[in-house]
Amino acid sequence: MIDLKQLCQSNNLDFDDKFYEDCEVFTKLLRQWGQVHNLTGSLAIDDINENILDSVYPLSFIENHESFADIGTGAGYPGLILAMARRDIKAYLIEPRVKRVSFLNFVKASLKLENLTVICNRVEKVEDLNVDLITSRAVTNTNLLLDITNNIKEENSSYLFYKGSLVQEEIEQAKVNNYTLVNRKDRNYLYIKGK
Ligand SMILES: C[S@@+](CC[C@H](N)C(=O)[O-])C[C@H]1O[C@@H](n2cnc3c(N)ncnc32)[C@H](O)[C@@H]1O
């Protein structure tokens, strides 16, 4: 089994001990809830650690943001993990499926994540929210993501989309400018800067 701290450090990421303790609680709860409810894919520890690393990896290259909203957080990747890693940033998780929202709220309460708000809705129906970073993994293509998040963006919002091999086609289709593309294994992180 690969230790999460070692995994993060070998990727030039370091967090305080509290983050790793929180990840242990998250992992335990995910494995408990995941056996009963259909929350996510693999519940193997190594896969959970890899998903945690995938979630926080962009913290090594993105700018500082005051708030972010994660679209379609599911069982927690990447938005819940980002909120655990950066308790100083206001975090919103937008997820319409009730069981997944119950799990996210249970983790929020267990870890006393005061920076976190979980919204049970589809993003296009969310009102009165504007954030300066919008994140999403495995929900829909870039063009559609930009479209359905129009109501929660600020004038200069940035975007961080966790993409796979189709990222270049998506960039062209969505006519994206001013972006950074960072690759790690099969993951392509598409960071579209608002300013
Ligand atoms: C394949 S799961 C991905 C979950 C998580 N982001 C991950 O990478 O493991 C897609 C999630 O997006 C949510 N979703 C789908 N359409 C959405 C929408 N319009 N607004 C917010 N969430 C949405 C689904 O309920 C589901 O939990």
The ligand as an ORCA input file, in Angstrom:
! r2SCAN-3c Opt
* xyz 0 1
  C     -19.102     10.650    -13.164
  S     -19.565     11.532    -11.716
  C     -18.026     12.298    -11.289
  C     -17.912     12.538     -9.808
  C     -16.583     13.172     -9.358
  N     -16.413     14.497     -9.906
  C     -15.419     12.288     -9.719
  O     -14.633     12.664    -10.579
  O     -15.291     11.190     -9.139
  C     -20.506     12.908    -12.340
  C     -21.247     13.667    -11.260
  O     -21.745     14.873    -11.819
  C     -23.030     15.104    -11.291
  N     -23.731     15.997    -12.250
  C     -24.221     15.675    -13.467
  N     -24.784     16.755    -14.056
  C     -24.629     17.796    -13.193
  C     -25.015     19.178    -13.229
  N     -25.675     19.699    -14.252
  N     -24.685     19.960    -12.170
  C     -24.011     19.437    -11.112
  N     -23.639     18.131    -11.021
  C     -23.938     17.325    -12.054
  C     -23.634     13.716    -11.143
  O     -24.692     13.680    -10.215
  C     -22.428     12.898    -10.696
  O     -22.320     12.786     -9.294
*
